Amino acid sequence: MPKKVAPIKDPEPRRSSGSIKDGIKLQKEIGLMDGVAIIVGIIVGSGIFVSPKGVLINSESVGLALIVWISSGVLSLVGALCYAELGTMIPKSGGDYAYINDAFGPLPAFLYVWVALFILVPTGNAITALTFAQYILQPLWPGCDPPRDAIRLLAAVVTCFLTAVNCYNVKWATRVQSIFTGTKIFALIIIMVAGLWWLCLGHTENFRSPMSDSNTNPASIALAMYSGLFSYSGWNYLNYVTEELKDPYRNLPRAICISLPLVTVIYVFANVAYFVVLTQDEILSSNAVGVTFGDKLLGPMAWLMPFFVACSTFGALNGAIFASSRLFFVGARNGHLPTAISLINVKNLTPMPSLIFICIITLALLLINDVYALINYVSFVESLFIAMSVSGLLWLRYKKPDLHRPIKVSIILPILFFIICVFLVILPCFTRPWEVSCGLIFITLGIPIYIIFIYWEKKPTWIKNSSHNFNLFCAKLFMCVQEEKID
């Protein structure tokens, strides 16, 4: 007779406050300004210091480039407003995963968390960590690139450090986010003020014919939008931590409505400053426009720009680690990932196993020489699942019209956003067929994984026992218990 698998029993924790019966809950530690800091801190990473080159390459004029930056900000705001309705209608952490799961069922939701767990989130974290290390180490190797191993080692150290901060205390993580969000905004203010000062001196030659030689080909405009939207990416990350947000029905939409217009205004004026100081040739020949700007205008204080870029990426990495770990925590809570990832540390009330798991995958990706190519292979996948989330909003409007919606945006907004997302998904099929094929293959690989480990109920006893033993080991190792069940 097969051995019966017993449920995981909670270890005896130190009860710092109250008693633990069936489990514990994540604390609601995130206020309105913390939410604003998370959104702004994740959006403003390395993109604004690098992406102006990508926008200008495809738009080919200053005027059209600025239009692309404004359009990218408006599009991101429209998407964020749609997600505000989703986040208050489905007040669960996990963002796109939770919305896709409620609208279309477990298989599409699993495929999203499958791609996010192994490619999207850890690759983004790895690239952010490598960018931080690159800019911190660059002054030590003037005139040449720092050694690759040194960059990897420092990237690994900062990833582990920020993971430890997030494991130790939620307030510490949000405090780090607030501090470095202020730092990166200060850096962009320096750029804007310096550009305005240069403009007041009469340097208007780069704006004399702003729309001349504009490339209005739809494919080129779409590619310019990719670079612009890359700099705005992260606007949906606050939806990953909805359950830890104080008064989410009010603070989620407020944080979105404060953050996106703020970032858009800062980005547009920062680009105006770039175009005032640098010629198009100088921007196109630079791999880090912000650093080139500093070298030309700040003189002996040019070192400030690499320092601020490093601070910017440090804050972005902290915010991404904090928010993305909640996505996998919710996926495990719903049975789409190992149960161990859904455990909460009894002392700090943080999803420690989830944080450590994503840290391990990120460290593994730091070992890959061509880690940047992974982003190209799956870049369209994120647009695909965002389109699916917004289509879920439209589907729930039809399927469940009486569902409580504290915020209900005009139906025009999700329809418009969905159409644009579909366009951004279809276009790479013609311009980047190899990357699209690789992304689709990886998504497809998730289907047999889902069938074997989730859909198949009568699994062999040895698989069940192995899973149980692994979960129990993690519970004891990290002093964790399962989340309190809510009826």
C-alpha positions as CSV (number, residue, x, y, z in Angstrom):
1,M,0.0,0.0,0.0
2,P,1.5,3.4,-1.0
3,K,2.7,5.6,1.7
4,K,0.3,8.5,2.4
5,V,1.8,11.9,2.1
6,A,1.2,14.1,5.2
7,P,0.6,17.8,4.9
8,I,3.5,20.1,5.9
9,K,3.3,20.9,9.6
10,D,4.2,24.4,10.7
11,P,7.5,24.6,12.7
12,E,7.3,26.1,16.1
13,P,8.2,29.8,15.5
14,R,8.9,32.7,17.8
15,R,5.5,34.4,18.0
16,S,6.5,38.1,17.9
17,S,3.0,39.3,17.6
18,G,-0.2,37.4,18.0
19,S,-0.6,33.6,17.5
20,I,0.0,31.6,14.4
21,K,-2.8,29.1,13.7
22,D,-3.1,28.0,10.1
23,G,-0.4,30.3,8.9
24,I,0.6,33.9,8.6
25,K,0.1,36.8,6.2
26,L,2.3,39.2,4.4
27,Q,2.2,42.6,6.1
28,K,0.7,45.6,4.5
29,E,3.7,47.8,4.7
30,I,3.5,49.8,1.5
31,G,1.9,53.2,1.6
32,L,1.2,55.6,-1.2
33,M,4.6,57.2,-1.4
34,D,6.2,53.8,-1.1
35,G,4.1,52.7,-4.1
36,V,5.2,55.8,-6.1
37,A,8.8,55.1,-5.2
38,I,8.4,51.4,-6.4
39,I,6.9,52.5,-9.8
40,V,9.3,55.4,-10.4
41,G,12.3,53.4,-9.0
42,I,11.7,50.5,-11.3
43,I,10.9,52.5,-14.4
44,V,13.8,54.9,-14.1
45,G,16.7,52.4,-14.4
46,S,19.4,52.5,-17.1
47,G,16.9,53.1,-19.9
48,I,16.8,56.9,-19.9
49,F,20.6,57.0,-19.9
50,V,20.9,54.6,-22.8
51,S,17.7,54.3,-24.9
52,P,17.7,57.8,-26.5
53,K,20.1,56.4,-29.0
54,G,17.7,53.6,-30.0
55,V,14.8,56.0,-30.4
56,L,16.9,58.4,-32.5
57,I,18.3,55.6,-34.8
58,N,14.8,54.7,-35.9
59,S,13.0,58.1,-35.9
60,E,16.0,59.9,-37.5
61,S,15.0,63.3,-36.3
62,V,14.9,65.2,-33.0
63,G,11.2,66.2,-33.3
64,L,9.9,62.7,-34.1
65,A,12.1,61.3,-31.3
66,L,10.5,63.6,-28.8
67,I,7.0,62.6,-30.1
68,V,8.0,59.0,-29.6
69,W,9.0,59.7,-26.0
70,I,5.7,61.4,-25.3
71,S,3.7,58.7,-27.1
72,S,5.5,56.0,-25.1
73,G,4.7,57.8,-21.8
74,V,1.0,58.2,-22.8
75,L,0.7,54.6,-23.9
76,S,2.3,53.4,-20.6
77,L,-0.2,55.6,-18.7
78,V,-3.1,54.1,-20.6
79,G,-1.8,50.6,-19.9
80,A,-1.3,51.5,-16.2
81,L,-4.9,52.8,-15.9
82,C,-6.2,49.6,-17.4
83,Y,-4.1,47.7,-14.8
84,A,-5.5,50.0,-12.1
85,E,-9.0,48.6,-12.9
86,L,-7.6,45.1,-13.0
87,G,-5.7,45.6,-9.7
88,T,-8.8,46.9,-7.8
89,M,-11.2,44.4,-9.5
90,I,-8.9,41.5,-8.7
91,P,-7.0,42.7,-5.6
92,K,-4.4,39.9,-5.6
93,S,-0.7,40.1,-5.8
94,G,1.0,38.6,-8.9
95,G,0.0,41.2,-11.5
96,D,-0.5,39.7,-15.0
97,Y,-0.4,36.1,-13.6
98,A,-3.4,36.8,-11.3
99,Y,-5.4,38.5,-14.0
100,I,-4.7,35.9,-16.7
101,N,-5.6,33.1,-14.2
102,D,-8.9,34.7,-13.3
103,A,-9.9,35.5,-16.9
104,F,-8.6,32.5,-18.9
105,G,-7.8,29.8,-16.4
106,P,-4.7,28.0,-15.1
107,L,-2.8,26.9,-18.3
108,P,-2.3,30.4,-19.7
109,A,-1.4,31.7,-16.2
110,F,1.1,28.9,-15.8
111,L,2.7,29.7,-19.1
112,Y,3.1,33.3,-18.0
113,V,4.7,32.4,-14.7
114,W,6.9,29.8,-16.5
115,V,8.4,32.4,-18.9
116,A,8.6,35.0,-16.2
117,L,10.4,32.7,-13.7
118,F,13.1,31.4,-16.0
119,I,13.6,34.2,-18.5
120,L,11.9,37.6,-18.2
121,V,12.4,38.5,-14.6
122,P,15.9,37.0,-13.8
123,T,17.3,38.1,-17.2
124,G,16.1,41.6,-16.5
125,N,17.6,41.5,-13.0
126,A,20.9,40.1,-14.4
127,I,21.2,42.8,-17.0
128,T,20.4,45.6,-14.4
129,A,23.0,44.1,-12.0
130,L,25.6,43.9,-14.8
131,T,24.9,47.5,-15.8
132,F,25.4,48.6,-12.2
133,A,28.7,46.8,-12.0
134,Q,29.9,48.1,-15.3
135,Y,29.4,51.8,-14.3
136,I,30.8,51.3,-10.8
137,L,34.0,49.6,-12.1
138,Q,34.5,51.8,-15.2
139,P,36.5,54.6,-13.4
140,L,39.0,51.9,-12.1
141,W,39.8,51.0,-15.7
142,P,40.0,54.3,-17.6
143,G,40.3,53.9,-21.4
144,C,39.2,50.3,-21.5
145,D,36.4,48.0,-20.3
146,P,36.6,46.4,-16.9
147,P,37.3,42.6,-16.8
148,R,34.2,40.5,-17.4
149,D,34.8,38.4,-14.3
150,A,35.0,41.5,-12.1
151,I,31.8,42.8,-13.5
152,R,30.1,39.4,-13.0
153,L,31.4,39.1,-9.4
154,L,30.2,42.6,-8.4
155,A,26.8,42.0,-10.1
156,A,26.5,38.8,-8.1
157,V,27.4,40.6,-4.9
158,V,24.9,43.4,-5.3
159,T,22.2,40.8,-6.3
160,C,22.8,38.8,-3.1
161,F,23.0,41.9,-1.0
162,L,19.6,43.3,-2.2
163,T,18.1,39.9,-1.8
164,A,19.3,39.8,1.8
165,V,17.8,43.2,2.4
166,N,14.4,42.1,1.0
167,C,14.5,38.9,3.1
168,Y,15.3,40.8,6.3
169,N,12.7,43.5,6.3
170,V,10.0,44.9,4.0
171,K,10.5,48.3,5.5
172,W,14.2,48.2,4.7
173,A,13.5,47.3,1.1
174,T,11.0,50.1,0.6
175,R,13.3,52.6,2.4
176,V,16.2,51.6,0.0
177,Q,13.8,52.1,-2.9
178,S,12.7,55.6,-1.7
179,I,16.3,56.7,-1.2
180,F,17.6,55.6,-4.6
181,T,14.5,56.8,-6.3
182,G,15.3,60.3,-5.0
183,T,18.9,59.9,-6.1
184,K,18.0,59.0,-9.7
185,I,15.4,61.8,-9.9
186,F,18.1,64.2,-8.7
187,A,20.4,63.0,-11.5
188,L,17.8,63.7,-14.1
189,I,17.1,67.1,-12.6
190,I,20.9,67.8,-13.0
191,I,20.6,66.9,-16.7
192,M,17.5,69.0,-17.2
193,V,18.9,72.1,-15.4
194,A,22.2,71.8,-17.3
195,G,20.4,71.5,-20.6
196,L,18.2,74.5,-19.8
197,W,21.3,76.5,-18.9
198,W,22.9,75.5,-22.2
199,L,19.8,76.5,-24.1
200,C,19.6,79.9,-22.4
201,L,23.2,80.5,-23.6
202,G,21.7,80.5,-27.1
203,H,22.6,77.0,-28.3
204,T,19.5,76.3,-30.4
205,E,21.2,74.9,-33.5
206,N,20.0,71.3,-32.9
207,F,16.4,72.4,-32.9
208,R,16.3,74.6,-36.0
209,S,14.7,71.9,-38.2
210,P,13.4,69.4,-35.7
211,M,11.3,67.3,-38.1
212,S,13.7,67.2,-41.1
213,D,14.7,63.8,-42.3
214,S,12.1,62.1,-40.1
215,N,11.6,58.4,-40.8
216,T,7.8,57.9,-40.9
217,N,7.8,54.3,-42.0
218,P,5.4,52.4,-39.6
219,A,8.0,49.6,-38.9
220,S,10.7,52.2,-38.0
221,I,8.3,54.1,-35.8
222,A,7.4,50.8,-34.0
223,L,11.0,50.0,-33.5
224,A,11.6,53.5,-32.1
225,M,8.6,52.8,-29.7
226,Y,10.3,49.6,-28.5
227,S,13.2,51.6,-27.3
228,G,11.0,54.2,-25.7
229,L,8.7,51.6,-24.1
230,F,11.8,49.8,-22.7
231,S,12.6,52.9,-20.7
232,Y,9.0,53.0,-19.3
233,S,8.9,49.3,-18.5
234,G,8.0,48.5,-14.9
235,W,4.9,50.5,-14.7
236,N,2.9,47.4,-13.9
237,Y,5.1,46.1,-11.1
238,L,3.1,47.7,-8.2
239,N,0.3,45.3,-9.2
240,Y,2.6,42.4,-8.2
241,V,2.4,43.5,-4.5
242,T,-1.3,44.6,-4.3
243,E,-1.9,42.5,-1.2
244,E,0.9,44.4,0.7
245,L,-0.4,47.8,-0.3
246,K,-2.3,49.8,2.3
247,D,-5.8,50.6,1.1
248,P,-5.1,49.3,-2.5
249,Y,-8.4,50.6,-3.9
250,R,-7.2,54.2,-3.3
251,N,-3.4,54.0,-3.3
252,L,-2.9,51.8,-6.4
253,P,-4.6,54.2,-8.9
254,R,-3.2,57.2,-7.0
255,A,0.4,55.9,-7.2
256,I,-0.1,55.2,-10.9
257,C,-1.6,58.6,-11.6
258,I,1.3,60.3,-9.8
259,S,4.1,58.2,-11.1
260,L,3.5,57.9,-14.9
261,P,2.9,61.6,-15.6
262,L,6.0,62.5,-13.4
263,V,8.2,60.0,-15.3
264,T,6.9,61.2,-18.7
265,V,7.6,64.9,-17.9
266,I,11.1,64.0,-16.6
267,Y,11.9,61.8,-19.6
268,V,10.8,64.4,-22.2
269,F,12.7,67.2,-20.6
270,A,15.8,65.0,-20.1
271,N,15.7,64.2,-23.8
272,V,15.3,67.9,-24.7
273,A,18.5,68.5,-22.6
274,Y,20.3,65.7,-24.5
275,F,19.3,67.1,-27.9
276,V,20.3,70.7,-26.8
277,V,23.8,69.7,-25.8
278,L,24.6,66.8,-28.1
279,T,24.3,66.5,-31.8
280,Q,22.6,63.6,-33.5
281,D,25.9,62.1,-34.5
282,E,27.2,62.4,-30.9
283,I,24.1,60.6,-29.6
284,L,24.2,57.9,-32.2
285,S,27.9,57.2,-31.5
286,S,27.4,56.8,-27.8
287,N,26.5,53.7,-25.9
288,A,25.5,55.6,-22.8
289,V,24.0,59.0,-23.7
290,G,23.9,60.2,-20.1
291,V,27.6,59.6,-19.6
292,T,28.5,61.4,-22.9
293,F,26.3,64.3,-21.8
294,G,28.2,64.5,-18.6
295,D,31.6,64.3,-20.3
296,K,30.7,67.2,-22.6
297,L,28.9,69.6,-20.2
298,L,29.9,68.8,-16.6
299,G,33.7,68.9,-17.0
300,P,35.5,67.8,-13.8
301,M,32.2,66.8,-12.4
302,A,31.6,64.3,-15.2
303,W,32.1,61.4,-12.8
304,L,28.7,62.2,-11.4
305,M,26.9,60.7,-14.3
306,P,28.4,57.1,-14.0
307,F,27.7,57.4,-10.3
308,F,24.1,58.3,-10.8
309,V,23.6,55.7,-13.4
310,A,24.9,53.1,-10.9
311,C,22.5,54.4,-8.2
312,S,19.7,54.3,-10.7
313,T,20.3,50.7,-11.6
314,F,20.8,49.8,-8.0
315,G,17.3,51.1,-7.1
316,A,15.8,49.5,-10.2
317,L,17.2,46.1,-9.2
318,N,16.0,46.5,-5.6
319,G,12.5,47.3,-6.8
320,A,12.4,44.4,-9.4
321,I,13.6,41.9,-6.7
322,F,10.9,43.1,-4.3
323,A,8.0,43.1,-6.7
324,S,8.9,40.0,-8.9
325,S,9.3,37.7,-5.9
326,R,5.6,38.3,-5.1
327,L,4.7,37.1,-8.6
328,F,6.3,33.7,-7.9
329,F,5.0,33.6,-4.4
330,V,1.4,33.9,-5.7
331,G,2.1,31.4,-8.5
332,A,3.3,28.8,-5.9
333,R,0.3,29.6,-3.6
334,N,-2.0,28.7,-6.5
335,G,-0.2,25.4,-7.1
336,H,1.7,26.4,-10.3
337,L,5.1,26.4,-8.6
338,P,6.6,24.3,-5.8
339,T,4.9,24.9,-2.5
340,A,8.2,25.9,-0.9
341,I,8.1,29.2,-2.9
342,S,4.7,30.1,-1.2
343,L,6.1,29.9,2.3
344,I,6.6,33.0,4.5
345,N,9.3,33.5,7.1
346,V,7.7,33.5,10.5
347,K,10.0,36.3,11.9
348,N,10.2,38.8,9.1
349,L,7.0,38.0,7.3
350,T,8.7,38.0,3.9
351,P,8.4,35.4,1.1
352,M,12.0,34.4,1.7
353,P,12.1,31.2,-0.4
354,S,10.7,33.1,-3.3
355,L,13.3,35.8,-3.0
356,I,16.2,33.3,-2.7
357,F,14.9,31.2,-5.6
358,I,14.8,34.1,-8.0
359,C,18.3,35.2,-6.7
360,I,19.7,31.7,-7.6
361,I,18.3,31.9,-11.2
362,T,19.7,35.4,-11.6
363,L,23.1,34.3,-10.4
364,A,23.0,31.4,-12.9
365,L,22.2,33.8,-15.8
366,L,25.2,36.0,-14.8
367,L,27.4,33.1,-16.0
368,I,26.1,33.2,-19.5
369,N,28.3,35.1,-21.9
370,D,25.5,36.3,-24.2
371,V,22.9,37.0,-21.5
372,Y,21.7,40.2,-23.4
373,A,20.6,38.0,-26.3
374,L,18.0,36.4,-24.1
375,I,16.1,39.7,-23.9
376,N,15.9,39.7,-27.7
377,Y,14.5,36.2,-27.8
378,V,11.6,36.9,-25.5
379,S,11.1,40.6,-25.8
380,F,7.8,40.2,-27.7
381,V,6.6,37.7,-25.1
382,E,6.0,40.4,-22.5
383,S,3.9,42.3,-24.9
384,L,2.0,39.1,-25.7
385,F,1.1,38.5,-22.1
386,I,0.3,42.2,-21.4
387,A,-2.1,42.0,-24.4
388,M,-3.6,38.9,-22.9
389,S,-4.1,40.7,-19.5
390,V,-5.9,43.6,-21.1
391,S,-8.0,41.2,-23.3
392,G,-8.9,39.6,-19.9
393,L,-10.2,42.9,-18.7
394,L,-12.4,43.2,-21.8
395,W,-13.5,39.5,-21.4
396,L,-14.4,40.1,-17.7
397,R,-16.4,43.2,-18.7
398,Y,-18.5,40.9,-20.9
399,K,-18.5,37.7,-18.8
400,K,-18.9,39.3,-15.3
401,P,-20.5,42.8,-15.8
402,D,-21.7,42.9,-12.2
403,L,-18.2,42.3,-10.7
404,H,-17.2,45.0,-8.2
405,R,-15.0,47.5,-9.9
406,P,-13.9,50.4,-7.6
407,I,-12.2,51.9,-10.7
408,K,-13.8,51.5,-14.2
409,V,-11.9,53.2,-17.0
410,S,-13.6,54.1,-20.3
411,I,-13.9,51.0,-22.6
412,I,-12.0,52.9,-25.3
413,L,-8.7,52.8,-23.3
414,P,-8.4,49.0,-23.0
415,I,-9.5,48.5,-26.6
416,L,-6.9,51.1,-27.8
417,F,-4.2,49.6,-25.6
418,F,-5.0,46.0,-26.8
419,I,-4.8,47.0,-30.4
420,I,-1.4,48.7,-29.9
421,C,-0.1,45.6,-28.0
422,V,-1.3,43.3,-30.8
423,F,0.6,45.5,-33.3
424,L,3.7,45.3,-31.1
425,V,3.4,41.5,-31.0
426,I,2.8,41.0,-34.7
427,L,5.5,43.3,-36.0
428,P,8.5,41.3,-34.7
429,C,7.2,38.2,-36.6
430,F,8.3,40.0,-39.7
431,T,11.4,41.9,-38.4
432,R,12.8,39.4,-35.9
433,P,11.4,35.9,-36.9
434,W,14.3,34.0,-35.2
435,E,13.7,35.7,-31.8
436,V,10.0,35.2,-32.0
437,S,10.4,31.5,-32.9
438,C,12.7,31.0,-29.9
439,G,10.2,32.7,-27.6
440,L,7.3,30.6,-28.9
441,I,9.3,27.4,-28.5
442,F,10.1,28.2,-24.8
443,I,6.4,29.0,-24.2
444,T,5.4,25.7,-25.8
445,L,7.8,23.8,-23.6
446,G,5.8,24.9,-20.6
447,I,2.7,22.9,-21.8
448,P,4.2,19.4,-21.1
449,I,5.6,20.7,-17.8
450,Y,2.1,21.8,-16.8
451,I,0.5,18.5,-17.8
452,I,3.0,16.3,-15.9
453,F,3.5,18.3,-12.7
454,I,0.1,20.1,-12.3
455,Y,-2.7,18.7,-14.4
456,W,-1.8,15.0,-13.8
457,E,-3.4,14.2,-10.5
458,K,-2.5,10.5,-10.2
459,K,1.3,11.0,-10.1
460,P,3.5,8.2,-8.8
461,T,4.0,8.1,-5.0
462,W,7.8,8.8,-5.3
463,I,7.1,12.1,-7.0
464,K,4.7,13.2,-4.3
465,N,7.0,12.1,-1.5
466,S,9.9,13.9,-3.1
467,S,7.9,17.1,-3.4
468,H,6.7,16.8,0.2
469,N,10.2,16.3,1.5
470,F,11.6,19.2,-0.4
471,N,8.9,21.5,0.8
472,L,9.3,20.4,4.4
473,F,13.1,20.9,4.1
474,C,12.7,24.4,2.9
475,A,10.1,25.2,5.6
476,K,12.6,24.1,8.3
477,L,15.6,25.7,6.7
478,F,14.1,29.1,6.2
479,M,11.8,29.0,9.3
480,C,8.7,29.4,7.1
481,V,5.1,28.5,7.2
482,Q,2.3,28.7,4.7
483,E,0.2,31.8,4.3
484,E,-3.0,32.1,6.3
485,K,-6.0,30.8,4.4
486,I,-8.7,33.3,3.7
487,D,-12.3,32.0,3.4
